[in-house]
């Protein structure tokens, strides 16, 4: 059946360098486009290539096929965080956010920005959650340690995809993230407008599909999603505590 070949097989083939037998499929045979080269965009903002454009296109298509879009705060509630010491362990809840909501009446992420209505947990796409964990463990985590030597890999937020569109939410207002470090992976570039704007650093990140930005997640790096003017924009978001 077309498309029946699992992401797990490509995870093994690419990340563990196991040869893959050729078979008709709509999944790309190459997932990673990681070279280790990092470009400093501004203070504490770095860009690097991570995924192949071909894999990004498949990921976007699979996200649309999943049809599990929900408000961003709902993704946070059901996803929790991942223990870096044991990525296969069940996800933990974000205890700080739950405490803040219960005792101070502050809803999830309401202190940062308006509700984003089109978010999709990466776990909604079969095979993607374990693949993401392996990518972070093998590639992203060592890179973050190189950029921020005092950082200790503790827990990560569960990843999810955001969608900006002309008939939905076009952009996002100015906000800051609560994680120590944030990562944005750009899944497509066939749209106009858009970009991640950092007003204090006076830069706008809009790299090619498959590229990633990592940056300080605190109040030193407020940022906004520039509205798209045509097409749809897809991002894969991850955070690190």
Backbone bond lengths (Angstrom), bond angles and torsions (degrees), N, CA, C in turn:
res aa  C-N    CA-C-N  psi(-1)  N-CA   C-N-CA  omega(-1)  CA-C   N-CA-C  phi
1 X - - - 1.465 - - 1.520 109.17 -
2 X 1.318 116.75 137.37 1.451 121.21 -177.67 1.525 109.96 -63.16
3 X 1.353 114.89 128.34 1.451 119.35 178.58 1.520 114.13 83.54
4 X 1.320 117.27 8.15 1.468 119.50 -175.82 1.522 112.80 -81.53
5 X 1.336 117.45 -14.00 1.456 120.22 -179.77 1.524 109.42 -70.19
6 X 1.330 117.95 130.32 1.462 121.22 -169.39 1.516 112.45 -82.05
7 X 1.342 115.20 157.60 1.460 121.16 174.45 1.519 110.00 -63.44
8 X 1.332 117.20 -31.74 1.458 120.87 -178.75 1.516 111.29 -58.54
9 X 1.318 117.00 -39.54 1.461 119.33 -179.87 1.526 110.08 -65.22
10 X 1.317 117.33 -40.91 1.453 119.29 178.69 1.516 111.83 -71.33
11 X 1.323 116.20 -30.79 1.460 119.52 173.71 1.524 109.69 -58.97
12 X 1.326 116.61 -48.15 1.465 120.31 179.60 1.518 111.02 -64.47
13 X 1.322 116.98 -41.32 1.460 120.35 -176.03 1.518 111.85 -66.89
14 X 1.325 116.10 -41.62 1.464 119.34 -176.11 1.518 113.01 -84.67
15 X 1.333 116.43 -50.29 1.452 119.98 -173.42 1.519 112.74 -77.52
16 X 1.325 117.58 -31.20 1.454 120.33 179.04 1.531 112.29 -104.86
17 X 1.334 115.25 4.84 1.470 121.68 174.55 1.522 112.46 60.76
18 X 1.319 116.74 36.04 1.456 120.91 176.27 1.517 108.55 -88.49
19 X 1.328 119.95 126.87 1.468 120.62 -179.70 1.517 111.16 -58.09
20 X 1.337 115.31 139.33 1.453 120.88 -179.22 1.518 109.97 -106.22
21 X 1.330 116.21 125.74 1.459 120.59 176.20 1.531 109.17 -67.55
22 X 1.346 116.56 133.29 1.453 120.21 -178.21 1.524 110.26 -66.77
23 X 1.319 114.90 133.67 1.453 121.47 179.27 1.510 108.71 -152.96
24 X 1.338 116.54 140.67 1.455 120.01 -179.94 1.517 109.55 -61.37
25 X 1.340 116.64 122.21 1.450 121.45 -177.58 1.510 108.84 -162.88
26 X 1.318 116.57 157.61 1.455 120.20 176.86 1.521 111.90 -96.71
27 X 1.325 117.63 8.90 1.450 120.70 174.36 1.528 109.13 -92.02
28 X 1.342 117.62 138.67 1.468 119.76 178.50 1.518 110.99 -71.94
29 X 1.324 116.52 150.31 1.459 119.91 178.84 1.520 111.59 -84.11
30 X 1.309 117.42 -15.08 1.463 120.84 177.61 1.519 110.02 -114.06
31 X 1.318 115.59 126.56 1.456 121.45 178.73 1.527 110.42 -102.20
32 X 1.324 115.69 -47.84 1.464 120.23 -171.12 1.523 112.73 -91.69
33 X 1.333 114.85 142.62 1.457 122.50 171.67 1.520 108.79 -131.11
34 X 1.331 115.00 36.92 1.461 122.08 -174.54 1.529 110.19 -88.22
35 X 1.340 116.40 124.74 1.463 121.25 178.25 1.517 112.54 -111.32
36 X 1.324 117.10 -16.28 1.457 120.99 -176.04 1.514 113.38 89.54
37 X 1.342 117.14 -8.28 1.458 120.45 178.77 1.515 109.87 -78.71
38 X 1.333 115.87 132.10 1.463 121.75 -176.79 1.527 109.34 -122.16
39 X 1.331 116.18 136.30 1.459 122.08 175.49 1.517 109.07 -110.33
40 X 1.325 116.62 128.09 1.461 120.62 176.81 1.521 108.44 -82.79
41 X 1.328 116.25 113.27 1.462 121.70 -178.17 1.523 110.45 -81.57
42 X 1.317 116.38 -41.98 1.466 124.04 177.67 1.525 106.54 -161.28
43 X 1.337 116.67 -176.17 1.452 120.21 -179.15 1.529 110.73 -58.06
44 X 1.324 117.17 118.90 1.462 124.57 178.08 1.532 113.15 62.95
45 X 1.328 116.96 26.56 1.465 122.02 173.90 1.524 107.40 -128.96
46 X 1.339 117.45 120.87 1.457 121.39 -174.52 1.536 110.19 -128.44
47 X 1.311 115.12 146.91 1.464 121.83 179.96 1.525 109.78 -122.65
48 X 1.332 116.48 142.43 1.458 121.39 176.65 1.524 108.84 -155.59
49 X 1.320 116.35 158.75 1.465 120.01 175.33 1.528 108.63 -83.88
50 X 1.329 115.75 143.56 1.458 119.93 -176.95 1.525 112.01 -131.95
51 X 1.326 118.26 -55.30 1.463 122.80 -175.55 1.523 110.56 -114.80
52 X 1.322 116.06 156.36 1.465 119.62 176.17 1.530 109.02 -76.46
53 X 1.335 117.70 148.28 1.467 120.47 175.97 1.526 112.25 -58.08
54 X 1.336 116.80 -34.64 1.462 120.23 179.74 1.532 110.84 -62.90
55 X 1.318 116.40 -43.75 1.457 119.93 179.18 1.521 110.74 -66.56
56 X 1.334 116.95 -37.68 1.463 120.89 178.15 1.521 111.18 -61.18
57 X 1.329 116.94 -40.72 1.467 120.08 178.98 1.526 111.13 -62.53
58 X 1.327 117.01 -41.52 1.455 120.73 177.78 1.530 110.20 -64.45
59 X 1.326 116.30 -40.93 1.462 120.50 -178.89 1.531 110.67 -63.20
60 X 1.333 117.02 -42.21 1.464 120.74 177.78 1.524 110.43 -62.70
61 X 1.315 116.42 -44.44 1.464 119.55 -179.62 1.523 111.12 -63.62
62 X 1.334 116.21 -42.28 1.452 119.82 179.25 1.534 111.41 -65.66
63 X 1.328 116.77 -33.83 1.465 120.08 177.44 1.522 110.69 -64.60
64 X 1.320 116.79 -42.02 1.464 120.24 178.60 1.528 110.89 -67.94
65 X 1.321 116.64 -37.39 1.466 119.56 178.86 1.526 111.91 -67.98
66 X 1.331 117.16 -28.82 1.466 120.63 -178.88 1.529 111.70 -67.42
67 X 1.340 116.42 -32.70 1.474 121.78 176.93 1.523 112.19 51.86
68 X 1.308 115.35 45.04 1.461 119.99 -177.91 1.529 110.44 -121.83
69 X 1.331 117.10 35.77 1.455 121.49 -179.41 1.526 109.69 -68.49
70 X 1.311 115.82 142.01 1.459 122.03 -177.69 1.523 109.67 -153.26
71 X 1.345 117.82 166.04 1.468 119.06 174.90 1.525 111.08 -59.60
72 X 1.314 115.37 146.11 1.466 120.47 -176.39 1.526 112.46 -57.78
73 X 1.332 116.96 -38.33 1.464 119.51 -179.14 1.530 111.64 -63.74
74 X 1.324 117.26 -30.54 1.460 119.92 177.85 1.524 111.23 -69.65
75 X 1.336 116.76 -34.75 1.466 120.46 175.89 1.520 109.51 -61.23
76 X 1.340 116.52 -44.54 1.457 120.51 -179.92 1.522 111.57 -61.23
77 X 1.327 116.38 -39.83 1.460 119.72 -176.76 1.525 112.38 -67.03
78 X 1.334 116.54 -41.39 1.463 118.79 -174.65 1.519 112.81 -86.97
79 X 1.349 117.01 -16.08 1.461 118.85 -171.80 1.510 113.90 -94.05
80 X 1.356 117.49 -45.97 1.446 119.06 -176.04 1.519 112.28 71.69
81 X 1.335 116.67 -150.52 1.453 121.47 -176.99 1.522 109.77 -131.35
82 X 1.335 115.97 165.27 1.455 122.61 -177.80 1.522 109.61 -109.17
83 X 1.307 116.88 133.79 1.456 122.47 176.24 1.524 108.43 -78.86
84 X 1.329 117.65 116.57 1.463 121.38 -176.85 1.525 112.04 -65.02
85 X 1.331 117.00 -28.74 1.461 119.52 179.80 1.527 111.57 -71.04
86 X 1.319 115.94 -27.08 1.467 120.25 -179.15 1.529 108.43 -144.29
87 X 1.348 117.67 77.30 1.461 120.61 -176.38 1.515 114.36 -59.83
88 X 1.347 117.86 -20.47 1.453 120.11 -179.46 1.529 112.03 -83.54
89 X 1.325 116.21 -9.47 1.463 118.91 -179.72 1.523 109.92 -69.64
90 X 1.341 116.99 155.86 1.465 119.55 177.67 1.525 110.85 -57.23
91 X 1.331 116.87 146.30 1.458 121.45 -178.15 1.525 110.61 -64.48
92 X 1.312 115.00 144.15 1.459 121.44 176.73 1.522 109.03 -92.18
93 X 1.326 117.96 153.19 1.451 119.56 174.12 1.521 108.44 -79.43
94 X 1.338 116.71 155.15 1.454 121.12 176.41 1.524 107.39 -79.35
95 X 1.317 116.01 94.58 1.457 122.07 -171.48 1.524 111.39 -62.15
96 X 1.331 117.86 -37.86 1.458 120.44 -178.26 1.523 110.90 -62.77
97 X 1.341 116.61 -46.22 1.451 120.45 -179.13 1.526 111.47 -65.02
98 X 1.349 116.50 -41.51 1.446 119.44 178.58 1.536 111.04 -62.42
99 X 1.343 117.27 -41.62 1.465 122.13 179.24 1.524 110.32 -63.00
100 X 1.329 115.77 -44.46 1.463 120.51 -178.57 1.525 111.01 -63.29
101 X 1.323 116.19 -39.54 1.461 120.25 -179.40 1.534 110.87 -69.90
102 X 1.340 117.42 -42.14 1.458 121.60 -175.91 1.520 111.97 -69.94
103 X 1.342 117.35 -45.34 1.454 120.03 -170.21 1.527 114.26 -99.03
104 X 1.318 117.27 -20.53 1.456 119.18 -178.90 1.523 112.94 -117.32
105 X 1.338 116.80 -4.05 1.452 119.85 175.90 1.513 114.32 70.48
106 X 1.331 117.29 19.25 1.461 121.19 179.74 1.520 108.17 -95.07
107 X 1.336 118.60 112.60 1.468 120.26 -178.89 1.521 111.75 -62.06
108 X 1.313 114.97 161.21 1.457 121.53 -179.94 1.515 110.56 -54.88
109 X 1.318 116.97 122.91 1.460 125.85 173.33 1.520 114.29 64.06
110 X 1.339 118.84 5.71 1.460 119.10 -178.62 1.519 111.36 -68.92
111 X 1.338 117.29 -22.95 1.451 119.78 -179.81 1.515 111.73 -76.11
112 X 1.337 117.75 -10.32 1.467 120.05 -175.04 1.515 112.72 -103.67
113 X 1.306 118.78 -47.47 1.452 120.36 -175.45 1.517 109.99 -164.45
114 X 1.315 116.36 170.49 1.446 120.76 178.30 1.516 111.71 -65.84
115 X 1.303 114.58 160.47 1.456 120.96 -178.00 1.524 111.92 -65.67
116 X 1.323 116.17 127.30 1.467 119.86 173.41 1.524 107.37 -92.34
117 X 1.331 116.37 127.87 1.451 120.75 -170.05 1.529 114.50 -91.26
118 X 1.334 118.31 -13.98 1.458 119.83 -175.87 1.525 110.51 -122.06
119 X 1.325 115.17 83.78 1.458 122.50 177.08 1.520 108.53 -126.80
120 X 1.327 115.58 146.10 1.463 120.25 -177.42 1.522 109.85 -134.99
121 X 1.343 118.07 120.67 1.471 119.46 177.39 1.529 110.20 -59.90
122 X 1.310 116.62 134.76 1.453 119.66 -179.55 1.528 110.95 -60.09
123 X 1.330 116.52 -27.38 1.460 120.82 179.47 1.528 112.38 -66.11
124 X 1.349 117.37 -12.22 1.460 120.36 177.24 1.528 111.92 -70.66
125 X 1.336 116.24 -17.40 1.465 121.31 179.54 1.532 107.95 -100.21
126 X 1.319 118.45 115.60 1.472 121.11 -175.63 1.531 112.51 -53.66
127 X 1.328 115.70 129.89 1.457 121.63 176.29 1.509 115.40 87.60
128 X 1.349 118.49 -10.31 1.456 119.11 -173.25 1.520 114.03 -82.30
129 X 1.320 117.98 -31.57 1.459 119.19 -178.68 1.529 112.38 -63.48
130 X 1.347 119.60 -49.27 1.478 118.19 177.14 1.523 112.15 -65.39
131 X 1.332 117.56 -32.03 1.459 119.98 177.83 1.520 110.90 -65.09
132 X 1.337 116.76 -43.67 1.465 120.60 178.30 1.531 110.97 -60.84
133 X 1.325 116.60 -43.86 1.463 120.42 179.16 1.524 111.32 -58.38
134 X 1.333 115.98 -40.77 1.462 119.64 -179.53 1.525 111.36 -69.85
135 X 1.313 117.10 -38.21 1.469 121.03 177.91 1.525 110.64 -63.59
136 X 1.325 116.66 -43.77 1.462 120.19 178.60 1.525 110.17 -63.83
137 X 1.314 116.89 -45.83 1.465 120.46 -177.16 1.516 112.39 -62.92
138 X 1.347 116.68 -43.69 1.460 120.36 -173.74 1.529 113.54 -85.12
139 X 1.324 117.33 -31.38 1.464 119.58 -170.79 1.526 113.76 -119.70
140 X 1.338 116.51 -54.52 1.463 119.53 -171.04 1.525 111.88 -71.05
141 X 1.328 117.39 -47.87 1.460 120.35 -177.48 1.534 112.60 -58.74
142 X 1.344 120.19 -47.14 1.471 119.08 176.45 1.525 112.90 -61.12
143 X 1.334 116.60 -34.60 1.467 119.49 178.79 1.522 110.95 -67.01
144 X 1.316 116.80 -42.57 1.466 119.91 178.91 1.523 110.91 -63.42
145 X 1.321 117.05 -38.68 1.469 120.55 178.01 1.529 110.63 -64.83
146 X 1.321 116.41 -34.79 1.467 119.66 177.38 1.527 111.48 -68.36
147 X 1.333 116.45 -37.97 1.460 120.66 -178.35 1.520 112.24 -77.97
148 X 1.343 116.34 -37.63 1.467 122.32 -179.97 1.530 107.89 -125.24
149 X 1.329 118.98 84.93 1.472 122.04 -172.01 1.521 115.04 -58.45
150 X 1.338 118.57 -25.85 1.466 119.66 -177.84 1.528 112.24 -86.04
151 X 1.328 116.70 -5.85 1.465 119.30 -179.54 1.520 109.89 -74.78
152 X 1.333 115.54 136.27 1.460 121.98 175.92 1.525 107.59 -113.58
153 X 1.312 116.70 125.34 1.449 121.38 -178.08 1.529 110.14 -67.04
154 X 1.343 115.70 105.65 1.448 119.79 -178.27 1.509 112.44 -106.12
155 X 1.324 117.10 -77.87 1.456 121.38 178.65 1.515 110.01 -131.74
156 X 1.324 115.74 154.09 1.468 121.23 178.39 1.517 108.79 -121.61
157 X 1.314 114.90 150.29 1.459 119.21 171.09 1.524 109.36 -71.11
158 X 1.312 116.09 149.03 1.456 119.37 173.15 1.536 108.57 -66.13
159 X 1.322 118.13 135.21 1.465 120.88 -176.97 1.526 112.31 -76.09
160 X 1.307 115.28 153.44 1.459 120.34 175.18 1.528 109.64 -152.51
161 X 1.321 115.50 162.45 1.463 122.42 -178.42 1.520 109.04 -104.65
162 X 1.316 116.63 134.97 1.463 122.36 173.54 1.522 109.35 -106.90
163 X 1.318 115.39 144.94 1.462 121.32 178.65 1.521 109.82 -124.66
164 X 1.334 116.02 129.43 1.460 122.71 172.19 1.525 107.42 -113.64
165 X 1.327 116.90 136.28 1.458 119.41 -177.11 1.524 110.35 -150.25
166 X 1.320 115.78 164.21 1.450 121.01 -179.61 1.526 112.03 -71.11
167 X 1.325 117.56 -30.67 1.459 120.01 -179.73 1.526 112.38 -99.99
168 X 1.330 116.51 8.68 1.458 122.16 176.73 1.522 108.72 -129.38
169 X 1.306 116.64 -135.22 1.459 121.52 177.24 1.519 108.97 -85.40
170 X 1.339 116.85 123.72 1.459 121.21 -174.04 1.528 112.52 -86.00
171 X 1.311 117.95 -30.71 1.457 121.13 -177.32 1.512 110.74 -157.91
172 X 1.324 116.33 -169.75 1.465 121.44 179.90 1.515 109.30 -139.57
173 X 1.329 115.92 140.73 1.451 120.99 -178.38 1.515 113.69 -70.87
174 X 1.314 115.12 173.35 1.464 121.71 -178.36 1.523 110.10 -64.42
175 X 1.336 116.33 132.45 1.454 121.74 -179.30 1.523 108.91 -158.87
176 X 1.317 116.22 171.55 1.464 120.44 168.97 1.515 107.95 -128.32
177 X 1.318 115.86 155.25 1.458 121.44 -179.73 1.522 109.90 -90.06
178 X 1.311 115.90 158.78 1.464 120.60 -178.83 1.521 112.77 -95.75
179 X 1.317 117.70 -12.59 1.456 120.31 178.28 1.527 110.72 -72.75
180 X 1.330 116.58 159.38 1.460 119.82 174.77 1.525 110.55 -63.14
181 X 1.329 115.46 -42.95 1.462 121.23 178.24 1.512 109.26 -136.41
182 X 1.312 115.55 143.90 1.457 120.94 179.28 1.526 109.26 -118.92
183 X 1.326 115.79 150.49 1.459 120.97 176.54 1.533 109.25 -130.30
184 X 1.318 115.82 131.84 1.462 122.62 175.28 1.521 107.31 -120.08
185 X 1.325 116.82 121.10 1.463 122.09 176.10 1.530 107.61 -105.42
186 X 1.311 116.34 125.17 1.465 121.95 -176.25 1.529 108.88 -89.36
187 X 1.330 115.23 115.21 1.459 120.46 -172.48 1.524 113.90 -90.85
188 X 1.318 118.30 -15.75 1.468 120.26 177.66 1.518 109.59 -154.35
189 X 1.312 115.24 164.28 1.471 120.42 177.67 1.527 111.60 -138.82
190 X 1.333 117.09 15.43 1.461 120.71 -179.03 1.536 111.09 -93.97
191 X 1.317 115.97 58.50 1.458 123.47 177.61 1.527 107.29 -148.57
192 X 1.319 117.04 168.80 1.456 121.09 174.55 1.523 108.91 -117.44
193 X 1.330 115.64 158.38 1.454 119.84 -171.58 1.510 108.88 74.20
194 X 1.328 116.56 -153.11 1.455 120.10 176.21 1.518 113.31 74.53
195 X 1.313 115.89 -177.74 1.458 122.61 -178.41 1.524 110.67 115.84
196 X 1.324 115.43 160.79 1.458 122.52 177.57 1.522 107.83 -106.31
197 X 1.324 116.88 109.25 1.468 121.19 -174.02 1.521 111.05 -99.59
198 X 1.345 116.01 129.25 1.456 123.73 175.95 1.530 107.85 -110.33
199 X 1.337 118.87 99.89 1.468 119.88 -174.08 1.530 114.45 -65.83
200 X 1.338 118.11 -36.32 1.462 119.50 -179.63 1.523 111.58 -68.68
201 X 1.330 116.63 -37.01 1.462 121.11 178.74 1.527 112.07 -87.49
202 X 1.330 116.63 -9.62 1.471 123.62 176.39 1.525 111.97 58.92
203 X 1.330 115.93 44.00 1.463 120.96 176.87 1.527 109.03 -136.44
204 X 1.330 114.79 155.20 1.458 121.54 174.63 1.517 108.33 -127.00
205 X 1.321 115.92 120.71 1.457 120.65 178.89 1.517 110.96 -86.18
206 X 1.325 115.98 121.87 1.462 121.56 176.69 1.525 108.47 -150.09
207 X 1.342 117.02 63.37 1.462 121.19 -175.52 1.528 111.62 -80.13
208 X 1.328 117.59 171.67 1.474 121.26 178.83 1.523 112.57 -64.32
209 X 1.320 116.02 160.95 1.463 121.70 178.25 1.523 110.62 -56.91
210 X 1.324 116.46 136.76 1.452 122.24 -178.20 1.514 113.42 96.24
211 X 1.340 116.92 -10.20 1.461 121.22 179.28 1.522 110.51 -87.05
212 X 1.321 115.57 159.71 1.459 121.40 179.81 1.521 110.25 -132.81
213 X 1.323 115.12 147.54 1.457 122.51 168.78 1.520 108.14 -113.22
214 X 1.330 117.49 136.84 1.460 122.07 169.31 1.517 107.05 -122.83
215 X 1.327 115.47 141.54 1.461 118.70 -175.69 1.518 110.10 -157.81
216 X 1.342 114.77 164.11 1.451 122.37 176.36 1.516 109.17 -58.50
217 X 1.328 116.97 130.86 1.446 119.05 -175.61 1.514 115.19 -90.02
218 X 1.319 118.92 -0.39 1.457 121.33 -174.38 1.516 114.34 -89.03
219 X 1.346 115.07 -164.44 1.459 121.08 -174.99 1.519 112.93 -71.20
220 X 1.321 117.58 -10.26 1.466 119.93 176.96 1.526 111.80 -73.24
221 X 1.338 116.75 -15.04 1.456 120.25 -176.70 1.538 112.22 -130.99
222 X 1.347 116.58 60.26 1.465 117.47 172.74 1.524 109.59 -63.49
223 X 1.313 116.94 147.10 1.460 120.69 -177.19 1.517 109.68 -152.16
224 X 1.300 115.64 168.09 1.455 121.09 -179.14 1.514 110.16 -144.09
225 X 1.335 115.95 155.11 1.455 121.34 174.05 1.511 109.28 -90.39
226 X 1.325 116.72 111.09 1.469 120.66 179.90 1.531 108.31 -64.81
227 X 1.325 118.77 133.20 1.476 120.64 -177.94 1.530 112.09 -60.59
228 X 1.315 115.67 140.93 1.462 120.17 173.18 1.524 108.39 -75.76
229 X 1.330 116.40 150.03 1.473 121.17 177.70 1.523 111.65 -110.80
230 X 1.326 117.03 -13.15 1.463 121.82 171.00 1.520 108.33 -163.96
231 X 1.343 116.00 151.91 1.456 120.69 179.05 1.517 112.97 79.09
232 X 1.325 115.50 -171.77 1.471 123.50 178.50 1.523 109.14 -119.69
233 X 1.301 116.06 143.40 1.456 122.25 179.63 1.531 108.81 -117.48
234 X 1.339 116.50 131.52 1.456 122.03 -178.03 1.514 110.37 -122.00
235 X 1.327 116.34 133.64 1.457 122.53 179.28 1.531 109.41 -130.36
236 X 1.336 116.02 144.08 1.452 122.18 170.56 1.527 107.11 -105.15
237 X 1.327 116.55 120.89 1.467 121.35 -175.04 1.520 111.01 -109.06
238 X 1.326 114.73 138.84 1.466 121.43 174.65 1.512 109.38 -143.28
239 X 1.318 117.22 148.47 1.461 121.33 178.55 1.518 110.25 -131.47
240 X 1.324 115.99 154.23 1.464 121.98 -176.30 1.515 109.23 -131.98
241 X 1.346 115.73 127.37 1.467 121.40 -175.33 1.523 110.81 -86.58
